Amino acid sequence: MLIKTATIILAATIGLALPATAQEAAENPVCQVMGENGMVTLLLCPEGLSQELLASEGVAACTGRLPCGAWIWTDATMIPAEAPDSHDKLTKAEVKSATAIWVAEQSKLIQLNKIE
């Protein structure tokens, strides 16, 4: 299975009200932070969340940290046991199994689409 970075979503492009939504996500998180180390945060989210909610959860997970990338998975068995201190230390299998990545310093959600 290959992964194609199909959509890079700018918060401004999709009209997200990220500050308010991120605050709501921080107060009532839908996703669980599974680990943090340096610039990398690992999030476990339920399947089927909207891109807006995934972005809000990423914002909440990275609040106060730059650089920060929140890697998002929907399958707990695919998340690394520990968060690496940099993105390039994620294995190919871990990257392939991720659903999306919130890149805080660019305020972007990168949705990863799996193609057969």
N, C-alpha and C positions, 0 to 999 in steps of 0.2 A: 504494500500500500504506500502510495506517495502522498506527500502533503504539498498542497499548493497554497501559497499565501494569496488568497483570493481577494481579500478586501482589507484595505487599510482605512480605518474609519477615524476621521478627525471629529473630535467632540463638537466643534463648531459646525461642521458639515451636517451632522445629523440632529443638530439642535438640542443637545443635551443640556440640561441645567445641572451641570456636574457638582457645583458646590453644595446646593441643597440636597441633591440626590446622594452625593457622597456622604454627607452628614447623616442622612437617613440610613445609608448602608452601614456606617460606623456604629450607629445607635442600635440598629436591628439587622445585623449581618445575615445574609442568606448563605454565604460561603464561609468555609472554615479555613483559617490560616493554619497550614500544616507544617510550616517552617519558614524561618527568615535567616539570612546570613549575608552580610554585606549588602550588595545591590539586588539580591534575588529573594523573592517571596514566593512561596508555593501555596496556591489556593485550591481547595476542593469545593466544587459547586455542583448543585443538582443539575441534571440534564434539562434542556429546554428553556434556559433563561434567555431573555432578550439581550441583544448587543448592548443596549442602554444599561441594563442591570449589571451585565458583566463588566462594563466600563466603570460603573459606580463602585462595584466591589473592588476593582483594581485601584481606583482612586483612594478608597478607604484604607486598603492594605498598604499603600505607599505613602500615606499622609506623613509629611515631615521628613521624608527621605528622598534625596536625589543624589546620584542616580538610583532609580528603582525600577525593576521589572517584575510584575506580578504574573507568574505563569499560572494558567488556569487549566485544571483537569476536571473531568466529570467521573472518572473511574479511579477510585482510591487505590486500586492495585497497581496503577501505573505511575503514581507520584513517587519521586525519590524518597528514600528513607530519611535523608537529611538534605537540607538546602545547601547547594554549593555556594561558594563566595563570588562566583562570576558565572555568567550565562554560558560561556563556552565550555564549562565543566559539566553541563548536562549531557547525558549520553544521547546518541542518535535515537534510540528507542523512546527515551523520555520526551525528547522534542517532538517526535512523530506522534506521540499519544496525547499531546497537549491540545486543548480546545482553542485557546486564545492566549494572548500576552498583552498586558497593559504596560505601555512604556511611558512612565511618569514624566520623564524629562521632555517628551514630545507631545504629551497629552493625547496619545493614540492607543486605540484598541486594534490589535492585529488579530483578525479572526483566521484561524487555520482550518481549511476545509480538506477533509480526507477524500482522495479520489482513488478509485480502484484501478 
